[in-house]
Amino acid sequence: MNFHYTYVLLSTKDKKFYCGYSEDLKSRFEQHDKGKVSSTKDRRPLELIYYESCLVKQDAMKRERYFKTYKGKLFLRNRLKSYFTG
């Protein structure tokens, strides 16, 4: 069984989220961490702060698109409230 991951990174440099999708979460995070992803290379260091796994690729990709919307960002802030407030 293969999982498909939607993930959220937090840039400790600019305090903004980056949302993405991958079939191999560990490898993808390492690419971000090493500066091999153009959209995040100047925003390092990054922390993996949230992820979800799906059985169907389309579900994970749809979730990624949702996280990039205004309502999706509100969901993440609410879901991670304890993370941000300590």
Secondary structure by P-SEA (a helix, b strand, c coil): cbbbbbbbbbcccccbbbbbccccaaaaaaaaaaccccccccccccccccccccccaaaaaaaaaaaacaaaaaaaaaaacccccc
